[in-house]
Amino acid sequence: MLPESRLSSLTAVALTTAATLASAAGAPPSAQSAFFLTRSENRNQVHYALRLDEDCRPVGTRPVQVYWRMLERGPSEVEALLEVEQPVYGLEDPQSVEATAEGWRVRVRLRAFPSRPVDITTARVDGKCQVQAWTKLGNSVSRLEQVFVKTSWPFSVDFVRLDGVGPDGQPVHELIRE
């Protein structure tokens, strides 16, 4: 269940974002999107991307970057989050980075869902860096692909849906309502 204060913040930001977009400042070319968030009111997406070096190692102490893909304006348009959007779409500190047997893992918490950590992993697969996000969906840890927010006019969120792939390779969805 989404806490009422988080749901209210999510609603306010979702409805004001379209009217108050920031100037362009996008993701660096070395960042690979792990998952993204969409909203019902337009095609724009909030991406959560991991900055990597040439060895697939996370760069810096805050390697996960959050930015807008402004698909309403074009496929390559990106913008930074506004300060007012940080409480809903931003990440809490810290971002813990650790080496694993396969590569690297960065643990993040979305400010809107601090009790549900997301592990973003990277590993070299077939000579390329592979980035994936993992969190609990339903009863198991699954690969997170997308978060969808269904909003209603004037200031409400109907639901939040988490979409991913379960351990058995099958699609998995979790619906969060107020």
Secondary structure, 3 states (H helix, E strand, C coil): CCCHHHHHHHHHHHHHHCCCCCCCCCCCCCEEEEEEEEECCCCCEEEEEEEECCCCCECCCCCEEEEEECCCCCCCCEEECCHHHHHHHCECCCCEEEECCCEEEEEECECCCCCCCEEEEEEEECCEEEEEEEEEECCEEEEEEEEEEEEECCCEEEEEEEEEECCCCCEEEEEECC
